[in-house]
Amino acid sequence: MSIDQIGVIGGGAWGTALAQCAAQNDSPVMLWAREGEVVRSINDQCANPMFLPNVQLSRKIRATSQLDDLSDCDAILVVAPAQHVRDILGSASIGFAPLILCAKGIEAGSKKLMSEVAAETYPGSPIAVLSGPTFAHEVAAGLPAAVTLACEDQALGASIAKRLASRSFRPYLSNDVVGAEIGGAVKNVLAIACGVVEGKRLGQNARSALISRGFAEMTRFGLARGAQAETLAGLSGLGDLVLTCSSTSSRNFSLGKGLGEGRSAEELMSDRTTVAEGAHTAPVLREAAHDAGVEMPITEAVCAMLEGETSVEATVEALMARPLKSER
């Protein structure tokens, strides 16, 4: 399958960065954004100062506020926030183009992964998932990055990888769609916890322990949902976890850092220009873990802090006081 024009649903930082990446091969990209200001600035100035400042965008990128303008695209990157993917896809007429899901989360209510949501909305469209350790501003600047591109149809996956790959952006193919999605969703929740460690100044030992035990939670949940262990230990799992648990460039880490410093979740999430996906995923993940019979104490702790049920100090004390057990 030949893929020429790429469509992008979502004009935020990551959607814009992926559009820039897709335009590096001098091929056309059509980006849909909800915000009129974003559409105008991309078309008039080749820039998106609202979400991705100080980046000069390719002239091959055109923006639109009409979803139907993506109907002629050969493949579509879905980069809308996870909780809005169903509504946005449901309001679009985009034929049977492959959908490359880039949102990282689990749908509230249904507890479904984005691939399941997309399959219900567009049952005739092939599905792929792109996920990995990537900060938008670095990808847009052309700094080296590698991602997992998961697709059950390996020939299609190879075509998508070839279209998106460049000297600075390297997709690794996988057939484990579920594993790629679970890694991206769970790491956002764990990044909040690591941010709390930073904000509370609990030290590097605590951060390292939390990443390790968080990865154990990710693995238990992923395996219960049918993921492959190799995927969870790869770029879209452990790789993304390490990145987002160590930098304030992560919105989820920044949210946790604010909680650790004593600010409220309501205050920290009042900025409507950014979305900390982990805050929305945490309660859904907790429910899904209960359904699957999977123990996820760090996820439980993040939910308790976000919901104001307990203090940071009490949460840390409760985690450290859990019964001693073997490491697994």
N, C-alpha and C positions, 0 to 999 in steps of 0.2 A: 504494500500500500504506500502510495506517495503522499506525503503531507507537505503542503506548501503554506497556505494561510492559516495561522494560528489565531484563535479567539481566546480572550481572557475575560472571565467574569469576576470583576472585583478590582477597583482602582485604588486600593490601599497600598501600603509599602510593599508587601510581598507580591501582590498582583502586578504592580508596576515594575518591580525588579524582574519578575519572570517574563513580562512583555519585553523588557530590555534584552534579556537573555535570548529570547526567541527571535529578536530582530537582528542579532549579531551576524546571522548568516545572510543578511541583506534580503530577507523575505518579509512579506507584509504581515502585520499583526493588528488585529482589531480588538480594542479594549473597551469593555463596558464598565462605566462607573455610575453610581447613583448620584454623586454630587456634580452639579452643573459646573462648579468652579474647577473641578478636576478635569472634566471634559474640555473646557475652554483652555486651560493652561497647557494641557498636553498638545492640543491641536494648534494653538497660537504660539506657544513658547517652547515646545518640546521639553516640558518640565512638569513636575508634580510637587510644587513646594508644600502643599498641605500635608502630604504623607511621606514624601521622599525628597527632602530638600537637598540642594547642592549637587544634583545629578542631572547632567545633560542627556536627554533621551534621544533615541534614534528617530529620524524623520520617517522611518518605516512604520512607526506606531501611530495609529489613528484611534481616537477615542469617540465613544458614542454614549448616549443616554437611552438608546433603544435596543433592547435585548434582541429583537428580531434582526438587527443588523449583523448578528453573528451567524445567521442561518446558512451562509455560504462558506463558512470556515471548514477546513478539513479536520480539525481537532480543536477541542475547547478545554482550556485550563480553568477549572472551577476553584476560585480563590476567595469566595465569599466566606464570612464567618460561619462556623459549623451550624449554629442554630438557625441560620437563615437559608441554608442550601436548599431545603425542600421548597420553600416559598418562591425563591428566585428561579429555580429550575422549572417549577410548575407554572410560572408566568411567561416562560420563553417558548418560542417555536424554533427549535434548532435542528430539526430533522433527526438523522441517525449518526451524527458525527461522534467519534470517540470522545468520552468525557474523562479528562485527566484530573483527578480529585487532589486538591492541594490543601484543603481545609483540614485541621487537626482537632477532632473532637468526636463526641458521641451525642446523638440527638436526644434531647430531653423528652420524657414521656415514653417514646418508643424504645429507647435504649439501643438504637440501631447505629451501626457504623455508616459513614458517608457513602460507601459503596452500596450498601443496602438501600439507603435513601434514593440514590441515583437510579438504581435498578428498578425501583418502584415507580419513579417519576418518568424515566425514559427506558422502558424495558427493551427497546431495540438498539440501544447504544452500547457499544463496547466500553468497558470500564478499565481504567488504569489509576494507579495512585503514585503520586510523587511526594516523597518525604525524606527528610534528612537534616543534618546539622547545618543550617543556613540562616544567616542574618541578612535581611533584605538589602541593607546599605552596602554590604560587602559584595554580594552577588551583582548588584547594579553597577558597582565600581569595577567589575571585572576581576576581582580577587579570586583565587582558586577555591573551588567548592566541589563536593561530590555528594550525590544523593542516591537513594534507592528509587527505582522506577519499577513498580510492581504491576504485572499484567498477566492474566491467565493465558491470553493469546500471545505467545512469544514472538510471532512474526510482527504483530502490531506493536508490541513493546519495542522491538528493535527499530521499527520505523520512527516511533516517537523519540526514542533515544537519539537516533541519528539526526533528527530535526532539531533537537534542543541542545545537543552537545556542541561544545566549543573548546578552545584552548584553555578556558578557565572554568568550565562547567562540565562535569563528568557524571553522567547517569550510569549506575550499575543495575543491570536487569535482575528481576526476581519474578517468580510466579506466585509469591505469597502476598496477596492483596490484604488479607486480614492482619497479618503480622506487621506490615508496613503501617497500616492505619492505627493499630493498637499502640505501637511504639510512639507515634506522634501524639496520640491523645493522652496517654498516661504520663509522658514526660512533662507535659504542661502542668499537671497537678503537682508532680514531684518538684518542679522548679519553684513553685510557690513555697514549698517547705524549705528548700535550700535558701531562698531569699530570706525567710524568717531567721534562719541560722546566721546569715550575714547581718541582718538588721539588729539582731540581739547580741551580736558579737560573741557567738558561742565557739568560734575557732575553726581551724581547718580540719582538725580531727573529726569534729562533729559533721562537717560538710561531707567529708569522705565517707564516713560511716553511713550517712543518710543516702548518698548516691548509691552505695553498694546495696543497702537494704531496700532502697526504692527500686533498684533494678530487679531484685528478687521478687518484689511485688508485681512489677511489670511482667516478668517471666511467668509467674504463677497464673496471672489473669490471662495473658496471651495464650498460653498452652491450653487453658480451659476453654478458650474461644476458638481453638483450632489453628493458632499461629505456629510457625516453625521457629524452633529455638534459635537457629542460625540467623533468621531475620531480626529477631529481638536483640541479638548480640551484635548486629551490624549497624550501618549508618542511620537507619530510620528508628532504631531503638536506642542502644547504648550510646551511639555517636551523638544523636540529638540530645539525649539526656545529659551527657557531659557538657555540651555547649550551653544549654539553657540553664543549667544549674550553677553557672560560674560567671555570669556577666549581666550587668544592668541593662545591656542592650536587649535582653529578654524582658518582655512586658510582664510575664508571669513571675520571673525572679524579682523584678522591681516591685510588683504587688506584694510579694512575700516580705521583701526587705522593709517596705512601709509598715506592714503588720508587726514585724519584729521591732520596729522603732516606736510602736505604740499608737499608730494611726488606725482609724477604722476602715474596714473593707468598703463601706458605703462611700466614704470620702475618697478613697484611692481609686474607686471605679467610676467616679463621676465624670471623668474625662471621656467624652463621647467620640473623640477622634481615634482612639486606640481600643483594642479589645484584648483582654487577658483571657484567652480561651480556657485556661485551666480553672478559672473561677466558675465557669458555666459547666465544665466537664466534671468537676469534682463530685457534686451530689449525684449525678447520673452514673458515674463510675462506681460510687459507693453502692448504689442500688444494684447495678449490674454484677458487681462482685458478690453481693449477698445472694443474688439469684443463682450464681455459679458456684456458691459454696467456697469462695476464695477469700482468704484472710488478707486484708490490706490495711494494717494499722496506721501507716503514714497517711494514706488517703483519708481515713477516718479522722485523723488529727487535723488535716487541712480543712475538711468540711466543718469541724467544730470551731476552728478559729474564724473561718469566713462567716459563719452564722452567728458569731458572738457568743457561743455557748460556753467557752472557756478561755482563759488567758493563755498567752504564750508560755508563761512560766509553768502553769499547771499542765499544759500539753506536753512540754518537754519532760517534766517530772513523771507523767503517766507513761510516756514511751520508755523511759529509762527503768521504770519499775515493773515492766512487763515480766512475766515468769521467764526464767532462764531456759534456753532450749538449744538444740543443735542448729548449726548454720545450714540453711537449705533455701 
